[in-house]
Amino acid sequence: MFNFDWKRLGVAAGLSLTLIAAGCGSSEEEADSGAKEEKSASEEMNYEITGIEAGAGVVKSAQKAVEEYDSLAGWEVSTSSSGAMATALGEAVENEEPIVVTGWTPHWKFAKYDLKYLEDPNGVFGGEEQIKTMVRKGLEEDKPNAYQILDQFQWTADDMQSVMLDINEGMSEEEAAKKWIENNQDKVDEWTKGTDKVEGTEVELVFVNWDSEIASTNVVAQVLMQQGFDVTITPLDNGPMWQSVAEGEVAGMVAAWLPGTHGDLYEQHKENLVDLGANLEGAKIGLVVPKYMEADSIEDLKPAE
Ligand code: PBE
């Protein structure tokens, strides 16, 4: 933080020494110099929001924010992958440089770095979200034990975040899932309550390679395996994930973010899905920045000139 201030002071000094001297005086001039500094942060970011996969709901919302907010005029949302976003965020934090990413909770990044959501006065990113479980029609009749376990699966944001952190710190996805299960047998017992073990019944779950969904899908897969199922987990893009469940090609998924993030996909497919309700409460999406940045709201960013 200290380095960052000096760096920006250096930029200001290059422009005008009197501005710095004056900036120490009245609050009006301080506000003026603050605005200039924030402008340079937006400029330094090349007016770019660091996005994730193109099909993600949070990327669509970020694109909508660029259209709606005057402060984001001329900005672009870059798309790549959740992993590339996390790398860019880590590098920016290391160098105390400004960065705006498409973010979400639960996510290990909040445990690892000091981050904040930018306020979203227009509500483009929606409010609190649930993560819901969706299965194919007919699963209840064909594979009642799998259906019941998926129906009874529910955990907390802290549970999910602890699995994500272990994976982020280098544990394999399977190991992290097994470790959480061992430490939370009481919860797992609730999910399997009233079901019978099976012998090799096949179950395919789909997900997207978002860190949150890697965690949940691996935990559910391990629980199903411990009950005797032959489980396949298949990573897809967001649209195909919804489609494969709606078309009955796979058993289901635990990765439906609603009502906002995947609202369009839900509307498109809801007639062909069985909605098993929330498996996690209190999720959220938005634009996320390191706390050392001065901007607190999307409106504090500066349009490209
Ligand atoms: N996410 C994580 C997803 C949902 C889960 C927020 C990146 C999305 O934006 O679609």
Residues whose N, C-alpha, C, O or C-beta is under 5 A from the ligand:
A	BS01	PBE	G55 A56 G57 V58 V59 W104 W210 W257 T261 I285
